[in-house]
Amino acid sequence: MTIEHASVEIARKPWGRVDLRPWSSIDASADPVGELWFGRMDERAASPALLLKLLFTSQPLSIQVHPNDEFAHAIGLPNGKTEAWYILSAPPGARVALGLKRILTPQALRAAIRDGSIAGHVQWRPVAQGDVILVPGGTIHAIGANIVLAEIQQRSDTTFRLFDFGRQRELHEDSAVAASDAGPPPTQLPARRLTDGRTVLVASPPFVLERIDLQANSHWELDTDREAWLLVIDGKGRVGRANATVGEAIFIEADHAGIDVGASGMSILLAYPGPDPIASLLQDCTGRTTKSAAVQAPTSNEIIEVPT
C-alpha cells in the first residue's frame, strides 16, 4: 500500500525544448529536454506495469513502431508497448502521424524505409489541446513539432525507427518490418463519461486512462486495488498529505487517499491497468470529513538525469 510523489527522470533529446513551463521548472536552457519520466521514489521498489511521461517537442520525432505483446514475447521481451497520448499543448498546424494511408506489403514497407518514402505513407492528422490518441503496439507513428503531451504506456523502451528526419541515427529496418501492422490504424473508441467528474478516454487491456475534473473546494476519496498514476493538468489540490499542482504526479498502489481540491478546481489524468474502469474509484465526500492517507514526502534527489 503506497501513496507517494513520483520521482522525475530527465531525458534530453535533440528534438526537445528549453522551456518546459508551466509543466516543469527544470532548467533546460543548456540542453533541450524531450521527456520527463515519472517513477517510484524508492529505486529498489518493484517496477510498476505502467510508465507515465511528459513529452516536449520542438522538432518532429522519428517515424517509429513499438512491438505488440505477441511480437515482444517472440523476441524474448516480457511485454510490448501500447501507449496513449493526451495533448496538453499544440499550436494551429501541429500534427501527429498514426498508421499508414494504405496497406503495404513487407517488401513495399522495406523499400519505403530504405528510400525514405515512408514519410509520405504515414497518415498525418492535426491535433489540438485535449485530443487523445491511442497507439497500439505495432502501429507506425510519429509525434510532430511544437507539442506537449502526457503519455501513458506499457513499461517498455523498445523502439524501432523507420525514418529520422535527417538526424542520421540508426534505422531498424528488419525489426520495424517484422513488428509493424503496416496499414491504417485501428478505430479508436470515443471517450465516454462515467459521472459528472469522470471521463474514460481510453479503456484497453494494458491500461485505462481517465480525465477527472473536480469542482473547487470539493472533497473526494480515491480508492484503487491496483497501481495508479495521477497527473495534475490544471488547478491544484491535496492528495493524501501531498500538495499537488500542475505537472506533478502521484503514484498510488492498492491504497486509498483523500483528495482536497483547491479554490480554482483541479483536473487530473489518472491511469491504471485495464481493461475496464474501476466502478468505485472515486467517491464524493464533500460535506463530511475525509481521512487522508499517509504519503511519502519527496526528497531532494528526486530529479535524475537519464541517458539520451
Buried (B, 14 or more C-beta within 10 A) or exposed (E): EBBBBBBBBBBBBBBBBEBBEEBBEBEBEEBBBBBBBBBBBEEEEEEBBBBBBBBBBBBBBBBBBBBBBEBBEEEEBEBBBBBBBBBBBBEEEBBBBBBBEEEBEEEBBBEBBEEBEBBEBBBBBEBEBEBBBBBBBBBBBBBBBBBBBBBBBBBBEBBBBBBBBEEEEEBBBEBBBBBBBBBBBEEBEEBEEBEEBBBBBBBBEBBBBBBBBBEEEBBBBBBBEBBBBBBBBBBBBBBBBBBBEBBBBBBBBEBBBBBBBBEEBBBBBBBBBBEEBBEEBBEBBEEEEBEBBBBBEBEEEBBEEEEE
